Amino acid sequence: MSTPGTGPGLPSPDAPVSAAWNALAGVYDPELYLDVVSLGLVYDVRVDDGVLVVEMTMTTPGCPVSESLPEEAKAAVRQAAGDSLPVDVRVVWDPPWDPSMMDGTAASALGFRVM
């Protein structure tokens, strides 16, 4: 017996979330030339009351791309999700971003020692 929404030919309930994560991996910080997922800027992607919600942050509150980067993220997620769900990208500041949130590849590319 299959779970509703997971039978043959039906999309998984997690499909929009997976598509969003994949789309966000293609959104690059124009100053660091690394994607927002590898940089650890994306905190959460979920479906909440029929809305695909992305919670992300910036490296600093005064980040020069603080307006454009969330809009790029929203456009990428909207394209990946199609018209299936509305998209809401929220910039959050808690917890504050720090370099330990990057994955090893991003940290190494920026000269941080990977432990």
HUPEHU-V879017 format. One record per residue. RES is the residue in one small letter. OMEGA is omega in degrees with one decimal (999 if undefined). D_LAST is the distance of its C-alpha to the last C-alpha in whole Angstrom. Layout:
((RES & OMEGA & D_LAST) (RES & OMEGA & D_LAST))
This chain:
((m & -178.4 & 45) (s & 176.2 & 42) (t & 178.1 & 41) (p & 179.2 & 43) (g & -178.5 & 41) (t & 179.9 & 39) (g & -179.9 & 43) (p & 177.5 & 43) (g & 179.9 & 43) (l & 179.6 & 42) (p & 175.5 & 39) (s & 175.9 & 36) (p & 179.5 & 36) (d & -176.0 & 32) (a & 179.4 & 33) (p & 179.5 & 33) (v & 177.9 & 30) (s & 178.8 & 28) (a & 179.6 & 30) (a & 178.7 & 29) (w & 179.4 & 25) (n & 179.0 & 26) (a & -179.5 & 28) (l & 177.3 & 25) (a & 177.1 & 23) (g & 178.4 & 26) (v & -173.1 & 26) (y & 171.2 & 24) (d & -174.5 & 24) (p & 178.7 & 26) (e & -176.0 & 24) (l & 179.4 & 21) (y & 175.6 & 22) (l & -176.8 & 20) (d & -173.8 & 21) (v & 177.7 & 21) (v & 179.2 & 19) (s & 178.4 & 16) (l & -179.2 & 16) (g & -178.5 & 16) (l & 179.0 & 20) (v & -177.6 & 21) (y & -174.9 & 21) (d & 170.6 & 24) (v & -177.0 & 27) (r & 170.6 & 30) (v & -177.3 & 34) (d & -178.9 & 35) (d & 176.6 & 39) (g & 179.1 & 39) (v & 175.5 & 37) (l & -173.9 & 34) (v & 174.4 & 32) (v & 173.2 & 28) (e & -179.2 & 27) (m & 179.0 & 24) (t & 174.6 & 24) (m & 179.5 & 23) (t & 176.3 & 21) (t & 177.8 & 23) (p & 179.9 & 27) (g & -177.8 & 28) (c & -178.1 & 27) (p & -179.1 & 29) (v & -175.7 & 29) (s & 176.3 & 29) (e & -174.7 & 33) (s & -175.9 & 32) (l & 175.7 & 29) (p & 177.5 & 30) (e & 175.8 & 33) (e & 178.3 & 31) (a & -179.5 & 29) (k & 179.6 & 33) (a & -179.4 & 34) (a & -179.9 & 32) (v & 179.2 & 32) (r & 179.0 & 36) (q & -178.3 & 36) (a & -177.2 & 34) (a & -176.6 & 36) (g & -179.8 & 39) (d & -174.4 & 42) (s & -177.7 & 41) (l & 169.3 & 39) (p & -177.1 & 39) (v & 177.3 & 36) (d & 176.8 & 34) (v & -177.9 & 31) (r & 174.7 & 31) (v & -179.2 & 28) (v & -178.3 & 27) (w & -179.4 & 25) (d & 1.9 & 24) (p & 176.3 & 21) (p & 178.9 & 21) (w & 169.7 & 18) (d & -173.8 & 15) (p & 179.8 & 12) (s & -179.6 & 10) (m & 178.6 & 12) (m & 171.8 & 12) (d & -175.1 & 11) (g & -179.3 & 8) (t & 179.7 & 12) (a & -179.7 & 13) (a & 179.9 & 10) (s & -179.4 & 10) (a & -179.8 & 14) (l & 175.4 & 14) (g & 177.1 & 12) (f & 177.6 & 9) (r & 179.9 & 6) (v & -179.5 & 4) (m & 999 & 0))
